[in-house]
Amino acid sequence: MKIEAGDFVVFHYIGRFENGEVFDTSYEDIARENEIYVEEREYGPLGVNVGVGEIIPGLDEALLGMEIGEKKTVTIPPEKAYGMPNPELVIEVPLTEFTNIGMEPVEGMYVMTDSGIAKIAKVGEESVSLDFNHPLAGKTLVFEVEIVDIEKGKDSESEATADVE
């Protein structure tokens, strides 16, 4: 049974940068080994509807045609992942926006704003640069995926023939 658009697919994954560094995984032991373990997170396979834009396009496309138990490693360029960084998503705000609430901005730190999460790209004398680009924008990603389960979509042939009776 091959994965088709519209199917619900459950899979394990390991996400790496091109240099081999693991940035995300559904396996708890691999998260711990790579020191990216998050205690509040529940580790386990991810379930998604394929072909409807729930996950990045490159991974969505890679799952098509796979079968239960199959493993695959796929390299995804930024254009099919989180895109290239958009300079318009880096904005300057007055340093006083931070000091007025008793916060000291630190380069590399993430902050929640009214417009969403931003990374502090630069702290200047009077202003702070906030980067609203996705943290993985501009990066080529390498995913190892293993299919755990497939639930055929409503339009699949197996259910369509069953309805014909």
matplotlib code that plots the C-alpha trace (Angstrom):
import matplotlib.pyplot as plt

x = [0.0, 1.7, 1.2, -1.0, -2.1, -5.0, -3.7, -3.1, 0.5, 2.3, 6.1, 9.2, 11.9, 15.3, 15.9, 19.6, 21.5, 23.9, 26.7, 25.0, 23.8, 20.4, 17.9, 14.7, 13.5, 10.5, 12.8, 13.4, 16.7, 18.1, 17.0, 18.8, 22.0, 22.1, 21.3, 18.0, 15.7, 12.7, 11.1, 7.6, 7.5, 5.9, 8.1, 6.7, 5.8, 4.2, 0.8, 0.0, -2.3, -0.1, -0.5, -2.4, 0.3, 0.5, 4.3, 7.0, 6.6, 9.9, 8.9, 5.3, 6.5, 9.1, 6.4, 4.4, 4.8, 6.4, 5.0, 4.7, 8.1, 10.0, 12.9, 14.2, 16.7, 15.7, 17.6, 15.4, 16.6, 15.3, 12.9, 11.0, 11.5, 11.2, 12.2, 15.0, 15.3, 13.2, 15.1, 11.7, 11.1, 14.0, 12.8, 14.4, 12.7, 13.9, 16.0, 13.5, 10.9, 12.9, 14.3, 10.9, 9.7, 12.9, 14.3, 17.8, 17.9, 20.6, 21.7, 20.4, 17.6, 14.0, 11.2, 7.5, 6.0, 2.5, 3.6, 4.9, 8.2, 11.3, 15.1, 17.1, 19.6, 21.5, 21.6, 22.7, 23.2, 19.6, 17.8, 17.4, 17.0, 14.3, 14.3, 10.8, 12.1, 11.6, 14.8, 15.3, 14.9, 17.7, 18.9, 19.1, 17.5, 18.2, 15.3, 15.4, 11.9, 10.4, 6.7, 4.8, 1.2, -0.9, -4.7, -6.0, -7.8, -11.5, -10.9, -8.7, -9.6, -10.0, -12.8, -14.3, -14.7, -16.2, -18.8, -19.8, -21.5]
y = [0.0, 3.1, 6.6, 8.9, 12.5, 12.6, 9.7, 10.1, 8.9, 8.2, 8.4, 8.7, 11.2, 12.6, 16.1, 17.1, 20.0, 19.2, 19.0, 16.1, 18.1, 16.9, 19.8, 17.8, 14.2, 12.1, 9.7, 10.5, 8.6, 10.5, 13.8, 13.0, 11.8, 15.1, 17.3, 18.7, 16.8, 18.9, 17.6, 19.1, 17.4, 14.0, 12.0, 9.6, 9.3, 12.2, 11.9, 14.1, 14.3, 14.1, 16.4, 19.2, 21.4, 20.3, 19.8, 21.4, 20.7, 18.7, 16.3, 16.1, 15.1, 12.6, 10.6, 10.0, 6.4, 5.1, 2.1, 0.9, 0.0, 1.8, 4.1, 6.9, 9.8, 12.9, 16.2, 19.2, 22.6, 25.8, 26.4, 23.2, 23.7, 27.1, 29.3, 31.8, 34.5, 37.6, 40.9, 42.5, 40.3, 41.9, 45.0, 47.6, 48.5, 51.1, 49.6, 51.4, 48.8, 46.3, 48.6, 50.0, 46.5, 45.7, 43.3, 43.2, 42.1, 39.5, 38.6, 35.2, 35.3, 34.6, 36.9, 36.8, 39.9, 41.0, 39.9, 36.5, 35.0, 36.8, 36.2, 39.1, 39.5, 42.5, 44.8, 48.3, 51.5, 52.7, 49.9, 46.2, 44.1, 41.5, 38.7, 37.2, 34.7, 31.0, 29.7, 27.2, 29.6, 29.4, 26.0, 22.7, 20.0, 16.3, 14.1, 10.4, 9.1, 5.7, 5.0, 3.5, 3.5, 4.6, 5.3, 5.7, 8.9, 9.1, 9.2, 6.1, 3.3, 0.7, 2.6, 3.7, 0.1, -0.8, 1.8, 0.5, -2.6]
z = [0.0, -1.2, 0.2, -2.0, -1.6, 0.9, 3.0, 6.8, 7.4, 10.7, 10.6, 12.6, 11.5, 12.2, 10.9, 10.3, 8.8, 6.0, 8.5, 10.3, 13.3, 14.5, 14.9, 15.5, 15.9, 16.9, 18.7, 22.4, 22.6, 19.6, 21.1, 24.3, 22.5, 20.5, 23.5, 22.0, 24.4, 25.5, 28.7, 27.9, 24.5, 23.9, 21.6, 19.1, 15.5, 13.7, 12.0, 9.0, 6.1, 3.0, 0.0, 1.8, 3.0, 6.7, 6.4, 4.3, 0.6, 0.2, 2.9, 1.7, -1.7, -0.3, 1.5, -1.6, -2.9, 0.4, 2.2, 5.8, 7.2, 4.4, 5.4, 3.2, 3.5, 1.6, 1.2, 1.0, -0.4, 1.3, -1.5, -0.6, 3.2, 4.9, 2.1, 1.9, 4.6, 3.7, 4.6, 5.0, 8.0, 9.9, 11.7, 13.9, 17.2, 19.7, 22.6, 24.9, 23.9, 26.0, 28.7, 29.5, 30.5, 32.4, 29.8, 28.5, 24.9, 24.1, 20.6, 19.6, 22.2, 21.0, 22.2, 21.9, 20.3, 19.3, 15.7, 16.8, 17.8, 16.7, 17.1, 18.3, 15.4, 16.7, 19.7, 18.9, 21.0, 20.5, 18.6, 18.4, 15.1, 15.3, 12.8, 12.2, 9.6, 10.4, 12.2, 9.4, 6.5, 4.1, 5.3, 3.3, 5.5, 5.5, 6.9, 7.6, 7.6, 8.5, 7.8, 10.7, 9.5, 6.6, 6.7, 3.2, 2.4, 1.7, -2.1, -2.3, -4.6, -1.9, -0.2, -3.6, -4.7, -1.3, -1.8, -5.2, -3.8]

ax = plt.figure().add_subplot(projection="3d")
ax.plot(x, y, z, "-o")
ax.set_aspect("equal")
plt.show()
